[in-house]
C-alpha cells in the first residue's frame, strides 16, 4: 500500500476517534470504556504531532518526565485496580465475555506508544481501525461477543504478514536503526535521550545512565570489551567463522546505552553492525510475559502477566498454519540478511524488585487444545528460524550487571560484579579441568541436598568411547556465558532419576517457591511448588511458565558451577534471590530442563583447551533430529540452581564402582579445587 493511501486512512481514523469522546451512541456500561480508550488514543495522537514537530529535542527534562508518566499511568500498580487493562476490572464493569475481549483491545491499543515514537503509520492506523470497527458494533442495539471476537481474530490474522514480517526484519536488518540512532546520535550525558525510546522511564534508568556516563571512558571501554571479546571468543571456541557475519543483535535494558555505544564501536572493528529491536508490542509477536529485545522499566509486571495468554482469544489451527506461512515468507524475503546475523549479545540486569505473580482467574488462559497448538507452533517456527539463522553458524554472549534499584550499596555491588565478570580464566580453566577429569571417570553423578533441601538425584553420563581423546563436559570460561565458572554436559536420560528441589528461585522474572521436580529416565514426571494455596494452580503455573505447555521436558543439561566468589558476593549483600540465572547458575550445580546446550549445532566439533573433543551433545530425545526434527527440540532451556548452602554432596560413581567426592557440605573437596573454598573465608 502506498504512503499516500495509508496517510489518508490514518487521517480518517484520527478524525473519527476525536469524535467518539463527544458521542453518546454507545450505551452504558460500555460508553466509559470507549471514551477512556478514545482519550488514550487522542493523547497518543497529540504526542505524535509533537514528536513530528521536533519536541523531543527541545523539551525540558520535567516536560519529558510528565509526558512519560501520563502515557503509562493507567496501568501502574497504584492505578491498575480501575484500569481496563486489568481483566478483573474490565469484566466487573463490562461483563465476563465482553470484559475479557475489551481488555485485550485496550492492551493492543496501548502499543500505539511505540508506534508513535517510531513513526509507524501502518501500525497506528490498523490499531485505530480495529477500535473503530468494534465501536461501530456497539452502536447497534445488540452486539454479540462473537462479533467482537471475530473482529479481533481477523485483525490479528489479516495483518499478521505485516506484523510478523516487520518483527523478522527487525531482527536482521541494521537499516531499521531507531535505537542505534538514539544511542549514537545523542549526548548520553544528557539523560533526556532516555525519553526518545518511548519506553517507561523511572529513577532506576536515569541513575544507571548517569552512573555509566560519568564513568571514566577507559573503564567503560573495558566493561564493553569484556562483553564483546566474550562474543568473539565464543565463535573461536565453537570453531565458527565470524568473518562471514555482518550483524550482531544487541539486547539491553534502558540505562546501559553508554556501554552499548562503546560496544557498537568495538563490534564495528569485528565487521559487525548493530541490530537492535525492542521487546514485542503486537500480541501476535509476544511470547507470554517475556521481554526479548531492548526495553525500559516494566510499568506493571502483573499487567504483563495477566495478558501473557491473550492469544487464547484467536489461537486455532488455521491461525497457526497462517502464522507459520507468514514466518516462512518473511524469512525468505530477508534470507541474505538472516544468513549474515551472527547471533545475540545480551546485557542482562538484576536487582529489580522481585515479582511473584498473583493468579488472575479473569485473565485469558489457553485450553488444553490450544496448549498443544502453541507447542506445535514453537516447534515448527524454531525449525524455520534455524533454516535461515543456522544454529551451527552463529553464537552468542550474555553478561549481567546490577541496576540502581538494587539498593543503597548499588555502586559497591556494581564494582564487585565487574570483578566477577573479569575473573582469571586461566585459573578457573585449570581448576575446572580437575573436576572434568573426575567426572569423566564416572557413569553417573549423585546430587544430594541439605539444610531442608530435598534434592536426591542421580544423573547418568554418556559413555565415552575413547576417553583419551573425548570428554563429556565442556570447560566453560568467560566467553558465551560471562562470568566464568562451570562445567556442563548433556546427560544420558535413561537412568537419570530422582528429585530436584530448591527453596526459592527466580526464572525469567518469576519467583518459584519450594520447587520440586521429579525425573524418571531423564524426563519430568511430576512437579509442584508452593506459590499458590491450590496445588492445581501451582502445577498450572509451572506448566505454563517452566514447561511452556509441554506435558514433559527432558533434563537437557547438568552442570557444576565453580564461581564461589559470586556466591560469597551474593551472601555478603544478601542479593542471592536477585541474581540472574546467568550468575546464579555458577554458584552451585544447575540443571536445565528443555533442549541441550548444543541444540541445532550438535554436529559442529568442539574441543576443550586440553584438546579433547566434547562428545556429549545429544541425548535420547535430541538425537531424533536425524529422523524427525519435530520430535527433537522444545524451543526452551531453563536453568535451575541449587545454592551451595543447600548442597549436601556431589559425588561420582566410577566405572569400577568407586566413589569420587567433588562437593561435601557445600565445600569443594576434590583435589585441585581447594582454591575455590578460599572465597568462603575471605
Secondary structure, 3 states (H helix, E strand, C coil): CCHHHHHHHHHHHHHHHHHHCCCCCCCCCHHHHHHHHHHHHHHHHHHHHHHHCCHHHHCCHHHHHHHHHHHHHHHCCCCHHHCCCCHHHHHHHHCHHHHHHHHHHHHHHCCHHHHHHCCCHHHHHHHHHHHHHHHHHHHCCCCCHHHHHHHHHHHHHHCHHHHHHHHHHHCCCCCCCHHHHHHHCCCCCCHHHHHHCCCCCCHHHHHHHHHHHCCCHHHHHHHHHHHHHHHHHHHHHCCCCHHHCCEEEEECECCCHHHHHHHHHHHHHCCCEEECCECCCCHHHCECCECCCEECCCCCHHHHHHCCCHHHHCCCHHHHHHHHHHHHHHHHHCHHHHHCEEEEEEEEEECCCCCCCCCCCCCCCCCHHHHHHHHHHHHHHHHHHHHHCCHHHCCCEEEEEECHHHCCCHHHHHHHHHHHHCCCHHHHHHHHHHHHHHHCCEEEEEEEECCCCCCEEEEECCCCCCCCCEECCEEECCCCECCCCEEEECCEEEEEEEEEEEEEEEECCEEEEEEEEEEECCEEEEEECCCCCCHHHHHHHHHHHCCCCCCCCEEEEEEEECCHHHHHHHHHHCCHHHCCHHHHCCCCEEEEEECCCCCCCCCCCCECCCCCEECCCCCCCHHHHHCCHHHCCCCCEEEEECCHHHEEEEEEEECCCCEEEEEECCEECCCCCHHHHHHHHC
